[in-house]
Structures are given as C-alpha cells and as structure tokens.
Amino acid sequence: GKPEPRLFQCALTQSGADPEDSLMIGDNPHTDCDGAKALGIHPFLIGRHEDALAPDIATLLSLRVSL
C-alpha cells in the first residue's frame, strides 16, 4: 500500500509512463507524496494541509502550475 514505491512503480509499468513525465495528485503528504517522490514522480498536494497547492482538484486544474 501507499507510500510503498512499488505501488507507484506498478502504475507506471501498467500505463507505460515515465516517472519524470508523471504527476501524482493526492491529499496526504505522507501516503500520497512520499512513495511518488521516491520514484521521481512529481506530487501535487490538494486539500487542507498547509502545503497543499489547492483545496480540491477542480481548483488545482484551474491553476497554471509549473514544475
């Protein structure tokens, strides 16, 4: 389970995506972000956490965010 990097690696393998070209959107900095970062996937944090980029996915999608 999250944040086990193997879970994220499985998703990359099944989708054929490269980590550096992938994004992970989640609401928990530990379980959602740590495993993604371990593989070089850029995480976007949403929700109420102080480090969140947006309160929800709709707001995140309306932002212009550069990596």
C-alpha positions, 0 to 999 in steps of 0.5 A: 500500500501507499507510500510503498514505491512499488505501488507507484512503480506498478502504475507506471509499468501498467500505463507505460509512463515515465516517472519524470513525465508523471504527476501524482495528485493526492491529499496526504503528504505522507501516503500520497507524496512520499512513495511518488517522490521516491520514484521521481514522480512529481506530487501535487498536494490538494486539500487542507494541509498547509502545503497543499497547492489547492483545496480540491482538484477542480481548483488545482486544474484551474491553476497554471502550475509549473514544475 
